[in-house]
Amino acid sequence: MDNIRIITYVREQVLADALLADGRLAELSLTLKEQTSILGNIYIGKVRNIVANIQSAFVEIEHGMLCYLPLEDVKAPIYTRPKKQERLTVGDELLVQVSREAVKTKAPSVTTNLNLTGKYLVLTTGNRITGYSSKLKVEEKSRLKRLLGTWELPEVGLIVRTNAGQADEEELRTEYDRLIRNYRFLTEQAVHRTVFSCVQKSRPDYLTSILGSRSESLKEILTDDPGLYRQIKEFLLEEMPHDAGKLRLYEDSGLPLKALYRLEKGLSDALASRVWLKSGAYLVIEPTEALTVIDVNTGKYTKGKKKQETVQKINQEAAREIARQLRLRNLSGIILVDFIDMDEKEAKEELLTLMRELLKGDPLKAAAVDLTELGLMELTRKKQKKTLLEQAKECGL
């Protein structure tokens, strides 16, 4: 699969980060030019309240900004001031990282398990073990286990990312050393900053997206903005030197980059509630306060003499498009899909299996839980960034 990452302004102040997979829009996110996300930022926070009945604490990271901290996430916390008690108490000052942005009426979430992310590895401070991406091939995982088994790790854990599958020892070691230097800075110098300090800002979203791209499938990185080009080039040379040659500055003034790849049309389609399928059937996607509801309709589909065969084909086509839409629109939390009713148990099981396989390709953790007798399938997808619809509203689109 050939992927192209496109970073360009779709409006004067609205930056779009898009991923095209085999010519189709697979990911799209929007930010205002001067807008910065706090996701991934590391702060010296102060515990303001502990609520025992929901097993959580509320930590202030900036003046007036309270964040939710599940107590189960408090593992090996890094305190910035000496304390006598081991357990978390009101008034404690400690390093926390924003793990989820504010979503609708919910406050941002933070964790004491700091994640320092590279292309191949993620260094963690709370889970002091080495974990491996479930998307690594068996032979890749075996090679990496043999390699990393010879390393002497200090008091940190590692998550070995899917990208590490094709990396050699030198690449892995270089990145690991850089992450360790970052960790040392946080634990030896940053802890002396004043409370509410942001001791480390996260990368801009588009750089994080590039970092997470699979090298073997990433064909090209395109931008038509000279300033962005310089920033991306500097980032690639520092953290992804093997991919630096994939960056290109698009300079055709006659045909803007956004027009060449029809990004405005793609954005319009991704914000619409109705999604047409090639067969003539369609989806209706309706976000609500608590969950997202997706309805599958036969629409103009006329092929097939046998009703159940027709229904099965529509549902399978819909499942493929739903998996794409979850990622494109960044839908998260609980998603209920109302598929067209099928009589045969085997057909239902086949549909559930198909959806589970499709969701394995999602960069975020996603799962198909069950398919009821009424044809309702429950999906879940990890909440992290705001949905594309929320981003568009913030950008005034």
C-alpha positions as CSV (number, residue, x, y, z in Angstrom):
1,M,0.0,0.0,0.0
2,D,1.5,3.4,-1.1
3,N,0.8,6.2,1.4
4,I,1.2,9.9,0.8
5,R,1.2,12.3,3.7
6,I,0.0,15.8,2.7
7,I,0.4,18.9,4.9
8,T,-1.1,22.1,3.6
9,Y,-3.4,24.9,4.4
10,V,-7.0,24.3,3.2
11,R,-7.9,27.8,4.3
12,E,-5.6,30.7,5.1
13,Q,-5.4,29.8,8.8
14,V,-6.5,26.2,8.7
15,L,-3.8,23.5,8.4
16,A,-4.7,20.1,7.2
17,D,-2.8,16.9,7.8
18,A,-4.0,14.2,5.4
19,L,-3.0,10.7,4.7
20,L,-3.8,9.1,1.3
21,A,-3.7,5.3,1.2
22,D,-3.7,4.0,-2.4
23,G,-5.3,7.3,-3.6
24,R,-8.1,7.3,-1.0
25,L,-8.3,9.7,2.0
26,A,-7.6,7.6,5.1
27,E,-6.8,10.2,7.8
28,L,-7.5,13.9,8.1
29,S,-7.0,16.4,10.9
30,L,-7.4,20.1,11.1
31,T,-5.7,22.8,13.3
32,L,-5.7,26.5,13.3
33,K,-2.3,28.1,12.4
34,E,-1.7,29.4,15.9
35,Q,-3.5,26.7,17.7
36,T,-1.5,24.3,19.9
37,S,-2.7,21.1,21.4
38,I,-1.8,20.1,25.0
39,L,-2.0,16.4,24.2
40,G,1.3,14.8,25.1
41,N,2.6,17.9,27.0
42,I,4.3,17.2,30.3
43,Y,3.6,19.5,33.3
44,I,4.4,19.9,36.9
45,G,0.9,19.5,38.3
46,K,-0.6,19.9,41.7
47,V,-3.1,17.5,43.2
48,R,-6.2,19.5,44.1
49,N,-8.7,16.8,45.1
50,I,-8.9,13.1,45.5
51,V,-12.3,11.4,45.0
52,A,-12.2,8.0,46.6
53,N,-15.6,6.7,45.3
54,I,-14.5,7.1,41.7
55,Q,-10.9,6.2,42.4
56,S,-9.5,9.4,40.8
57,A,-7.7,12.6,41.5
58,F,-8.0,16.0,40.0
59,V,-4.7,17.6,39.1
60,E,-4.2,21.3,38.2
61,I,-1.6,21.7,35.4
62,E,-2.2,25.4,34.6
63,H,-3.9,28.0,36.6
64,G,-7.6,27.0,36.6
65,M,-7.1,23.9,34.4
66,L,-8.0,20.7,36.2
67,C,-7.4,17.3,34.7
68,Y,-8.7,13.9,35.5
69,L,-6.1,11.4,36.9
70,P,-7.3,7.8,37.5
71,L,-5.6,6.5,40.6
72,E,-4.9,3.2,38.9
73,D,-2.6,5.2,36.6
74,V,-0.4,6.4,39.5
75,K,2.5,4.1,39.0
76,A,6.1,5.1,40.0
77,P,5.1,8.8,40.1
78,I,7.9,11.4,39.8
79,Y,7.4,13.9,42.6
80,T,9.0,17.3,42.4
81,R,9.0,17.9,46.2
82,P,10.0,15.5,49.0
83,K,7.0,13.7,50.7
84,K,6.7,11.3,53.6
85,Q,3.7,9.2,52.4
86,E,3.9,6.8,49.5
87,R,0.3,7.3,48.4
88,L,-1.0,10.3,46.5
89,T,-2.2,13.1,48.7
90,V,-3.8,16.6,48.2
91,G,-1.0,19.2,47.6
92,D,1.4,16.8,46.0
93,E,3.4,18.2,43.1
94,L,4.4,15.8,40.4
95,L,5.2,15.3,36.7
96,V,2.0,14.4,34.6
97,Q,1.5,14.0,30.9
98,V,-1.8,14.8,29.1
99,S,-3.1,11.5,27.8
100,R,-6.4,12.8,26.3
101,E,-7.6,16.1,25.3
102,A,-10.8,17.6,26.7
103,V,-13.7,15.8,24.9
104,K,-17.0,17.7,24.8
105,T,-17.9,18.3,28.5
106,K,-15.1,16.0,29.9
107,A,-11.9,17.5,31.3
108,P,-8.5,16.5,29.9
109,S,-7.0,13.3,31.3
110,V,-3.4,13.0,32.6
111,T,-1.2,10.1,33.7
112,T,2.0,9.8,35.8
113,N,3.2,7.2,33.4
114,L,5.2,9.4,31.1
115,N,5.6,8.2,27.4
116,L,8.5,9.5,25.4
117,T,7.8,8.5,21.8
118,G,10.2,7.8,19.0
119,K,9.7,6.2,15.6
120,Y,10.6,2.7,16.8
121,L,10.4,2.8,20.6
122,V,8.3,4.4,23.4
123,L,10.1,4.9,26.7
124,T,7.7,4.6,29.7
125,T,8.3,5.5,33.3
126,G,5.4,3.7,35.0
127,N,5.3,0.3,33.3
128,R,8.9,-0.9,33.7
129,I,8.6,-3.8,31.3
130,T,9.3,-4.3,27.6
131,G,6.2,-4.7,25.5
132,Y,5.8,-5.4,21.8
133,S,3.3,-4.1,19.2
134,S,0.7,-6.8,18.4
135,K,1.1,-5.8,14.8
136,L,4.7,-7.0,14.6
137,K,5.2,-10.2,12.6
138,V,6.3,-13.3,14.5
139,E,9.8,-13.3,13.0
140,E,10.2,-9.6,13.6
141,K,9.2,-9.9,17.2
142,S,11.5,-12.8,17.8
143,R,14.5,-10.9,16.3
144,L,13.7,-7.8,18.4
145,K,13.4,-9.8,21.6
146,R,16.8,-11.4,21.0
147,L,18.3,-8.0,20.3
148,L,16.7,-6.0,23.2
149,G,17.4,-8.9,25.6
150,T,21.0,-7.9,25.5
151,W,20.4,-4.3,26.5
152,E,20.7,-3.1,30.1
153,L,17.7,-0.9,30.8
154,P,17.6,1.5,33.8
155,E,14.4,2.1,35.8
156,V,12.2,2.5,32.6
157,G,10.1,0.4,30.4
158,L,9.9,0.2,26.6
159,I,7.2,-0.3,24.0
160,V,8.5,-1.6,20.8
161,R,6.5,-0.1,17.9
162,T,5.5,-1.7,14.7
163,N,8.0,0.4,12.8
164,A,10.8,-1.4,14.7
165,G,10.2,-4.5,12.6
166,Q,12.4,-3.3,9.8
167,A,14.9,-1.3,11.9
168,D,18.5,-2.4,12.5
169,E,20.3,-2.4,15.9
170,E,22.1,0.9,15.2
171,E,18.8,2.7,14.4
172,L,17.2,1.3,17.5
173,R,20.1,2.2,19.8
174,T,20.4,5.7,18.4
175,E,16.8,6.4,19.1
176,Y,16.9,4.7,22.6
177,D,19.9,6.9,23.6
178,R,18.0,10.0,22.5
179,L,14.9,9.0,24.6
180,I,17.1,8.2,27.6
181,R,18.7,11.7,27.4
182,N,15.2,13.2,27.3
183,Y,14.2,11.1,30.4
184,R,17.3,12.2,32.3
185,F,16.5,15.8,31.6
186,L,13.0,15.4,32.9
187,T,14.0,13.6,36.1
188,E,17.1,15.6,36.9
189,Q,16.5,19.1,35.7
190,A,12.8,19.6,34.9
191,V,11.7,18.6,38.4
192,H,13.2,21.8,39.8
193,R,10.9,24.0,37.8
194,T,8.0,25.8,39.5
195,V,4.5,24.2,39.8
196,F,2.3,24.5,36.7
197,S,5.3,24.7,34.4
198,C,5.1,22.9,31.1
199,V,8.4,21.2,31.1
200,Q,8.0,19.5,27.7
201,K,5.7,20.4,24.8
202,S,4.6,17.7,22.4
203,R,5.4,17.9,18.8
204,P,2.9,19.5,16.4
205,D,0.3,16.9,15.4
206,Y,1.5,16.7,11.8
207,L,5.0,15.7,13.0
208,T,3.6,13.1,15.3
209,S,1.6,11.7,12.4
210,I,4.8,11.5,10.3
211,L,6.6,9.8,13.1
212,G,3.9,7.1,13.4
213,S,3.9,6.4,9.6
214,R,5.1,3.0,8.5
215,S,8.4,3.6,6.6
216,E,7.8,0.7,4.1
217,S,4.4,2.1,3.0
218,L,5.2,5.9,3.2
219,K,6.0,6.8,-0.3
220,E,6.1,10.6,-0.1
221,I,5.6,13.6,2.3
222,L,4.3,16.7,0.5
223,T,3.8,20.3,1.5
224,D,3.5,23.5,-0.4
225,D,4.5,25.8,2.5
226,P,8.3,26.7,2.6
227,G,8.1,27.2,6.4
228,L,6.5,23.9,7.1
229,Y,9.0,22.3,4.6
230,R,12.0,23.6,6.6
231,Q,10.5,22.4,9.9
232,I,9.6,19.0,8.6
233,K,13.0,18.6,7.0
234,E,14.8,19.4,10.3
235,F,12.6,17.0,12.1
236,L,13.2,14.2,9.6
237,L,17.0,14.7,9.6
238,E,17.0,14.5,13.4
239,E,14.6,11.7,14.1
240,M,13.8,9.9,10.8
241,P,16.9,10.3,8.6
242,H,16.1,7.3,6.4
243,D,12.8,9.0,5.4
244,A,14.2,12.4,4.8
245,G,14.4,11.8,1.1
246,K,10.6,11.3,0.9
247,L,9.9,15.0,1.7
248,R,9.1,17.2,-1.3
249,L,8.2,20.9,-1.6
250,Y,5.3,21.2,-4.0
251,E,5.8,24.4,-6.1
252,D,3.2,24.3,-8.9
253,S,1.3,27.7,-8.4
254,G,-1.1,26.8,-11.2
255,L,-2.6,23.9,-9.4
256,P,-2.6,24.2,-5.6
257,L,-1.7,21.1,-3.6
258,K,-5.2,21.0,-1.9
259,A,-6.8,21.1,-5.4
260,L,-4.5,18.4,-6.8
261,Y,-5.6,15.9,-4.2
262,R,-9.2,17.3,-3.8
263,L,-8.8,17.8,-0.1
264,E,-11.7,20.3,0.2
265,K,-14.0,17.8,-1.4
266,G,-12.7,15.0,0.9
267,L,-13.2,17.2,3.9
268,S,-16.8,18.0,2.9
269,D,-17.5,14.3,2.4
270,A,-15.9,13.5,5.8
271,L,-18.2,16.0,7.6
272,A,-21.4,14.9,5.9
273,S,-23.8,12.6,7.7
274,R,-24.5,10.4,4.7
275,V,-21.8,8.3,3.0
276,W,-22.6,6.6,-0.3
277,L,-21.2,3.2,-1.1
278,K,-20.3,2.1,-4.6
279,S,-23.2,-0.4,-4.7
280,G,-25.7,2.4,-4.2
281,A,-26.3,1.6,-0.5
282,Y,-25.3,4.2,2.1
283,L,-24.4,4.9,5.7
284,V,-25.8,7.5,8.0
285,I,-23.4,8.6,10.7
286,E,-24.8,10.5,13.6
287,P,-22.7,11.5,16.6
288,T,-24.5,12.0,19.9
289,E,-23.4,13.2,23.3
290,A,-22.8,9.6,24.6
291,L,-22.0,7.6,21.5
292,T,-21.9,7.5,17.7
293,V,-24.7,5.7,15.8
294,I,-24.2,4.4,12.2
295,D,-27.1,3.1,10.2
296,V,-26.7,0.9,7.1
297,N,-29.3,1.4,4.4
298,T,-29.8,-0.5,1.1
299,G,-30.4,2.7,-0.8
300,K,-30.2,2.2,-4.5
301,Y,-28.7,-1.3,-4.3
302,T,-30.6,-3.5,-6.8
303,K,-28.2,-6.4,-7.6
304,G,-28.8,-9.9,-6.5
305,K,-31.9,-12.0,-6.7
306,K,-31.6,-13.6,-3.3
307,K,-32.4,-11.2,-0.5
308,Q,-30.0,-12.7,2.1
309,E,-27.1,-12.7,-0.4
310,T,-27.9,-9.0,-1.2
311,V,-28.0,-8.1,2.5
312,Q,-24.7,-9.9,3.2
313,K,-22.9,-8.1,0.4
314,I,-24.2,-4.7,1.5
315,N,-23.2,-5.4,5.1
316,Q,-19.7,-6.4,4.2
317,E,-19.2,-3.4,1.9
318,A,-20.6,-1.2,4.8
319,A,-18.2,-2.8,7.3
320,R,-15.2,-1.9,5.1
321,E,-16.3,1.7,4.7
322,I,-17.1,2.0,8.4
323,A,-13.6,0.9,9.4
324,R,-12.3,3.7,7.0
325,Q,-14.7,6.3,8.4
326,L,-13.8,5.7,12.0
327,R,-10.2,6.5,11.2
328,L,-11.0,9.4,8.8
329,R,-13.4,11.1,11.2
330,N,-11.5,10.1,14.3
331,L,-14.6,8.7,15.9
332,S,-14.1,7.2,19.3
333,G,-15.7,5.8,22.4
334,I,-18.7,3.6,21.8
335,I,-20.0,3.3,18.2
336,L,-23.2,1.4,17.5
337,V,-23.7,0.1,14.0
338,D,-27.2,-0.9,12.8
339,F,-26.5,-3.4,10.1
340,I,-29.3,-4.8,7.9
341,D,-30.8,-7.8,9.6
342,M,-29.4,-11.2,8.5
343,D,-31.1,-14.5,9.2
344,E,-28.2,-16.9,9.0
345,K,-26.0,-17.2,12.1
346,E,-23.0,-18.0,9.9
347,A,-23.4,-14.7,8.0
348,K,-23.5,-12.8,11.2
349,E,-20.3,-14.5,12.5
350,E,-18.6,-13.8,9.2
351,L,-19.5,-10.1,9.4
352,L,-18.2,-9.8,13.0
353,T,-15.0,-11.6,12.0
354,L,-14.5,-9.3,9.0
355,M,-15.0,-6.2,11.2
356,R,-12.5,-7.4,13.7
357,E,-9.9,-8.0,10.9
358,L,-10.6,-4.5,9.5
359,L,-10.1,-2.8,12.8
360,K,-6.6,-4.4,13.2
361,G,-5.4,-1.9,10.6
362,D,-6.4,1.1,12.8
363,P,-3.5,2.9,14.4
364,L,-5.6,3.4,17.5
365,K,-6.9,0.6,19.6
366,A,-10.3,-0.4,18.2
367,A,-12.5,-3.5,18.7
368,A,-15.7,-5.1,17.5
369,V,-17.4,-6.3,20.7
370,D,-20.5,-8.2,19.6
371,L,-23.3,-8.5,17.0
372,T,-26.8,-8.8,18.5
373,E,-29.8,-10.7,17.0
374,L,-31.2,-7.4,15.9
375,G,-28.1,-6.7,13.8
376,L,-26.6,-4.1,16.1
377,M,-22.8,-4.2,16.3
378,E,-21.0,-2.5,19.2
379,L,-17.6,-1.1,18.4
380,T,-15.1,0.7,20.7
381,R,-12.2,3.0,19.7
382,K,-9.7,4.7,22.0
383,K,-10.4,8.3,22.7
384,Q,-7.4,10.6,22.2
385,K,-7.8,13.6,19.9
386,K,-11.0,15.5,19.1
387,T,-13.2,14.2,16.3
388,L,-12.8,15.8,12.8
389,L,-16.2,17.4,13.3
390,E,-15.1,19.1,16.5
391,Q,-11.8,20.2,14.9
392,A,-13.7,21.7,12.0
393,K,-16.0,23.7,14.3
394,E,-13.0,25.0,16.2
395,C,-11.5,26.1,12.9
396,G,-14.8,27.9,11.9
397,L,-15.5,25.5,9.0
